[in-house]
Amino acid sequence: MNALLSLLLGNSTVLGIGAAIVAVFGWGVRQRLAGERAERSRQAAAEAAARDVADQIDNDIGALPAATARKELRSWARD
C-alpha cells in the first residue's frame, strides 16, 4: 500500500491529472452556485415588480368612491 501511494504521489503526470480533475470539479461547483444566486436574484426582482403592481392596484381601488369601485369591480366578479 505504501509503495502504491508513493508511486502515485511521486509521479508528476498522475498528480497533474488529479489536480485537473479537482479543478474541473471545483469550477463546476462554483458555476452551479453562481447560477443559483442569479436565479434567486431574478425571482426576487420579479416578485418585487409584481408586488409593486399589486400595491398600485390596491391604491387605485382605495382612492375610488365606494359606488364607483363596486361598478368597476362588478365586471371582474363571477356570476
N, C-alpha and C positions, 0 to 999 in steps of 0.2 A: 504494500500500500504506500509506503514511504517512497519507494522508487518511482511508482507511477505519479505521485504528486510532484516529486522532484522533476520528473521528465516534463510534465505539463507546465509547471511554473518556470522551468529553465528554458523552454522553447519560446523564442520571441514570436514566431508565427502563430502559435496557439494562443499566446497572450494577446496578440493583436486581434485575432478573430473574436476572442472572448470580449475584449474591450469594445469592439464594433457592435457586437450583439447587445451588450449592456447599453451602449449609447443609443442605438436604434430603439430599444425598449423605453429608455428614459425620454427620448424625443416624442414617442407615441403617447406616453402618459401626459406629457406637457401639452401636446396638441389637443388631447381629449379634454383636459381641464380648461384650456382656453376656449374651446367650443362650448363647454357647459356654461362658463361665465358669460360668453357672448349671447347665448340663448336666454339666460336669466335676465340679462340686461334688456334684450329685445322684448321679452314678455312684460317686464316691468314698465317699459315705455308704452307699450300698447295698452296695458291696464290703466296707466295714468291718463292716457288720452281718452279712453272710454269713460273713466270717472269724471273727467272734465266735461265731456258732452252730457253725461247724466246730470251733473250739477247744474249746467246751463239750462237744461230742460226743466229741472225742478224749480230753478229760479224764475224761468219764464212762466211756468204754470202758476207759481205762487204769486206772481205780480198781476195776474189776470183777476178781474172780479169773479165772484163765485158763479154767477149765471153764465158768463162768457166761457169760463173754464168747463162747466158742465156741457155746454153746447159744443165746444171744440173736442172734448174727450168722448162725446157720445159716438162719434164716428169710429172710435177705436174699440169700443166695448162690443163684446159678443152678444148676440141676441139669445 
